[in-house]
Every structure is written in structure tokens, then in C-alpha cells.
Amino acid sequence: MSDDSEVPVTPVKAFEPPYYAAVFTTVRTQDQSDYRETNARMEELVKAIPGFLGMDHAQTPGGLGITVGYFRDADALTEWRTDVEHRAAQKRGQAEWYQSYTLHVAKVERSHGFVRAQATQSATAG
């Protein structure tokens, strides 16, 4: 959710299935008053939920935003969906921040990942 260019870009690691993915795809309005602050608070809240595994976020130059939240089980996802502050932010999002959005929730049955090994550099290379 956050837009911190100082943080290294890495995807959320693959977890042992099954787990859940909530895919939130948005197009925002011009009025983004207080969006960043609310977004930061939502990120703080979701990270505190037992069973929250992580999230990936991408934004296209054309304005399409995609956030994928990963949850160990349906109970963790339900806790996030029903959080009082999250519900209030959803209502404000519909009223002010989003032109449109979709939410897809899926049970992940297969997951794997890849990380390129870092090349070692010699201190005496020259």
C-alpha cells in the first residue's frame, strides 16, 4: 500500500499453500485528500492481524493500482474485512478516493518463487 521509494523492491515470498489472496484493483479520483495518511493507517492495522502474511502493490502510469494482500486463513481475512477502521476507510474510499475498484478473493493452492543469487564481488578486483 505504501509508496516508499527508499525500500528495496521485492515481492512477497511464496508461502506453503493453502492460503488466501485478496486482490484489490483500483482507479483513483483526482481528490486524494488524506488518502496517504489513511493508507498508512490501514497498512499498520492489517500488519497487526494474526495470519496476515504480506502484501504486494503496483501502480501503472495510467493510474491502475493493484494491491494483493496475503492471509494464512479465512479467519484472518474476515478479521481484516470486518475491522471497524477498515470499514470506515472503505466507505470514504467509495465516497471520495476511488473512481472504481474490484476485489477478488482467492484460495491459493500452488505457490513458488525465485530469487537470483547475488554475484560476489572481490574486494581486490581491479
C-alpha positions in Angstrom: 0.0 0.0 0.0 2.7 2.4 0.8 4.7 4.4 -1.8 8.2 4.5 -0.2 10.8 4.6 -3.0 13.6 4.1 -0.4 12.5 0.5 0.3 14.0 -2.2 -1.9 11.5 -3.7 -4.4 10.9 -7.3 -3.6 7.7 -9.4 -4.0 6.1 -11.2 -1.0 7.7 -14.6 -0.7 5.9 -17.8 -1.7 4.1 -19.5 1.3 3.1 -23.0 1.8 -0.5 -23.4 0.5 -3.3 -23.2 1.1 -3.6 -19.5 2.0 -5.7 -16.6 0.7 -5.0 -13.7 -1.6 -7.2 -10.6 -1.7 -6.6 -8.7 -5.0 -7.8 -5.0 -4.8 -7.6 -3.2 -8.1 -8.4 0.5 -8.2 -8.6 3.6 -10.3 -8.5 6.7 -8.1 -10.3 10.0 -8.4 -8.5 13.4 -8.5 -9.4 14.1 -4.9 -6.9 12.3 -2.7 -7.3 14.4 0.4 -6.0 12.4 3.4 -5.5 9.3 1.3 -1.9 8.8 2.2 -2.5 9.1 5.9 -5.4 6.7 5.8 -3.5 4.3 3.6 -0.6 4.3 6.1 -3.0 3.6 9.0 -4.6 0.7 7.0 -1.2 -0.8 6.4 -0.4 -0.5 10.1 -3.7 -2.2 11.1 -3.5 -5.1 8.6 0.1 -5.9 9.6 -1.2 -6.4 13.2 -3.7 -9.1 12.2 -2.6 -12.6 13.2 -2.4 -14.6 9.9 -1.5 -11.6 7.7 1.4 -12.7 5.5 2.2 -9.6 3.5 1.2 -7.5 0.5 2.3 -6.5 -2.9 1.4 -3.2 -4.6 1.8 -1.9 -8.1 0.7 1.3 -9.8 0.7 1.8 -13.6 1.5 5.2 -15.1 -2.1 5.2 -16.4 -3.5 5.1 -12.9 -4.4 1.5 -12.3 -3.5 0.4 -8.8 -3.2 -3.3 -7.7 -2.7 -4.4 -4.1 -2.6 -8.0 -3.2 -2.9 -9.0 0.4 -2.0 -12.5 1.6 -3.6 -14.2 4.5 -2.9 -17.5 6.2 -6.6 -18.4 6.6 -10.2 -17.3 6.1 -10.4 -16.1 9.7 -7.5 -13.6 9.2 -9.2 -12.3 6.0 -12.5 -12.0 7.8 -10.8 -10.1 10.7 -9.4 -7.6 8.1 -12.7 -7.3 6.2 -14.7 -6.6 9.4 -12.2 -4.2 11.1 -14.1 -1.1 12.2 -11.4 1.4 10.9 -11.1 -0.5 7.7 -14.8 -0.4 7.1 -14.8 3.4 7.7 -11.9 3.7 5.2 -13.8 1.6 2.6 -16.8 4.0 2.9 -14.6 7.0 2.5 -12.9 5.4 -0.5 -16.2 4.9 -2.2 -17.3 8.5 -1.4 -14.0 10.2 -2.3 -10.9 8.3 -3.4 -12.0 5.7 -6.0 -13.4 6.1 -9.4 -13.8 2.4 -9.5 -12.4 -0.8 -7.9 -12.7 -4.5 -7.9 -11.9 -7.0 -5.1 -11.2 -10.7 -5.9 -10.6 -13.2 -3.1 -8.9 -16.5 -4.0 -7.6 -19.5 -2.2 -4.1 -20.2 -3.2 -3.4 -23.8 -4.0 0.0 -23.6 -5.6 2.9 -21.2 -4.9 6.5 -20.9 -5.7 9.2 -18.2 -6.1 12.6 -17.4 -7.5 15.4 -15.2 -6.3 18.5 -14.6 -8.4 21.7 -15.3 -6.4 23.8 -12.2 -5.8 27.1 -12.1 -7.6 30.0 -11.9 -5.2 32.5 -9.1 -5.8 36.1 -9.4 -5.0 37.5 -6.6 -2.7 40.7 -6.7 -4.8 39.0 -6.6 -8.2 40.5 -4.1 -10.2 
